Amino acid sequence: MLSFLIVVAFAAPKCGLAAARALQEPATRTHKQNHARPQSAFLTERQARQQKLDAAKESDDPSAITDASQRLIGLLLRQIGSLKLIEGAASEAVEVYRRSIDFEDVPDSQIDLAVAHLAAGQVGDCLSEVTNTIFASPKNARAWHLDGKVLMAKQDYSHAVEALRQSLSLQASANTSYLLGSALLQLKSYDEAKKVFQDLVGASKNRPGLHLLISDAYRNTGFSDDAERELKLALRLDPNARREHSRLTDVDPAAQFDPGIPGKPMAAQRHSEKAQEQQLSRMLASALNDLGTAEAKQQRFDLALAHFQEAERWHADTRGLMRNMGLAAMALSDYPEAVRALQPVVAANPGDQVARSLLGTALYSTRSFVEAAQVYTPLGDSVLREPELAYAWADSLIKTTQFPRATSLLDKLEKQSLPPEMLILIAQAWSQMGNYPRAVESCHKALQLQPKLAQAHFIAGMAQIRSDHPAEAISEFRAQLELDPDNNDAQYHLAFALLQLSHSDEATALLRSVLARDPNHAQANYELGRELLTEGNKEAAIEYLEAAARLNPQLDAVHYQLQSAYRAVGRKDDADRELKIYREMKAKNRNVNVSSPMGRPAKE
């Protein structure tokens, strides 16, 4: 099994993997003697954190689940970061460690990040992390150790010695002792370095490898005789030590690095590491899913969705993840994301009515009406228990011109006891299908429940106009204006209905009132201009018709009326231009029923 990385990224002295084992052995005798915990220690800690999370989930306490899942996520990310470093993906390791700190900001995580920065060649970032950690936690042996490493890389051996001694005063470590001896040699403090190496050899069981390491340190600093002596000691203890040292150094350049950093893994080892990373990724996704679920229960849907999406990046097949993501996206009205998440859920489990209902609503909200109608269909009459869903299904059917199915669904829906707001939606649905009597009926049902619902009068009035019942429309719009006197749309449509019954004076006064509030009301400009032209007030008519043509140039009737007004005052060229525009528009739309904004054929 792989062990968690010892906190060193590279070293000034060269050494082989065989020599590395000499330093690792005494340093891993006890947990307190090692700068980075072995895999077994992390496994134990991970199991403990998982058990705590499981207990929190059993208690169904969102706060406890949040805390436990965050601690587990932080640890899992640290372990994944260590594997990224072993793989040589230092930049990826930096990002993973940074994310780990988001969940659990502890000194060890900061040092892990510093190691990754160093491995990525980001010495400044590494030193910054180390300095911050030492400031916050001055008794952190790992921080002082890495500080010494960075200073050695910068060839600041005097300060490196100080940092390494500080680390050793807090925690015994064979690696730190070796680095200290190497730094002392760089300063030509021969006797002190020799004493450090002697003490190190005395504590080691793998003396051949350690003598090779010390030989390298002496050779790199110009002490050739001492290097030769240490090499002979290594060969006397193990005749194959030098051959192993040369083989590893030649085949695997990474083996020259500090003993805490593994060299390039063999093929079988790489496979094992990938398997471990996949296992950790699955555990991480599961913990992120748990965290998102706890946040959703606390109504923190934005955080929940972010963590569900992060879980998907680690392991998309986590049980329940996509469904949870869809629920959170719906809570945030992020309908495209809800569609993306819920489509595979419904495909895999067609009987999941909750997911199906939400998917249908998300599709409806993204105006994917064909797909929405298809998703809603298997729900059948069960959808009637949720009137909003039934309406969305009916409207999707209307939008895709499936009027008979929509009519059947609306008939069933309207037999239920519904609130006024839903009856208003149903009235609009009837109007879309051209069933104006049913629209009026639904509006009147709503008014029986809520007599001051002005919108019901407006929708009923529009339905009466479209069904050529202007007198009834006038009653509806007058009733609306009693409830909402300043409603411009109601005043305009009342004026329009009055004109159908030749009540010109009142209609003209209403149209002027509308334009006083909104001079850019295209329909009011058109109707007032047309009425003034009928009355023989040609110059005034031209002013309003020109405004209508500017505001709504696509209405062919405007150009027809305007050419008539121009011709009446002798502006032949202008009249011919407008007539040409009118004829071109009529030819273009010959097979299209061009309607006025009120939904009835425009008068010419």
Buried (B, 14 or more C-beta within 10 A) or exposed (E): EBBBBBBBBBBBBBBBBBBBBBBBBBBBEEEEBBBBBBBEBBBEBBEEBBEBBEEBBEEEBBEBBBBBBBBBBBBBBBBBBBBBBBBEBBBBBBBBBBBBBEBBEBBBBBBBBBBBBBBBEBBEBBBEBBBBBBEEBEEBBBBBBBBBBBBBBEEBBEBBBBBBBBBBEBBBBBBBBBBBBBBBBBBEBBEBBBEBBEEBBEBBEBBBBBBBBBBBBBBBBEBEEBBEBBBEBBBEBBEEBBEBBEBBBEEBEBBBBBBBBBBBBEEEBEEBBEEBBEEBBBBBBBBBBBBBBBBBBEEBBEBBBBBBBBBBEBBEEBEEBBBBBBBBBBBBEBBEBBBBBBBBBBEEEEEBBEBBBBBBBBBBBBEBBEBBBBBBBBBEEEBBEBBEBBBBBBBBBBBBEBBEBBBEBBEBBBEEEBEBBBBBBBBBBBBBBEBBEBBBBBBBBBBEBBEEBBBBBBBBBBBBBBBEBBEBBBBBBBBBBEBBEEBBBBBBBBBBBBBBEEBBEBBBEBBEBBBEEEEEBBBBBBBBBBBBBEEEBBEBBBBBBBBBBEBBEEBBBBBBBBBBBBBBEEBEEBBEBBBEBBBEBBEEEEEEEBEBBBBBEBEE
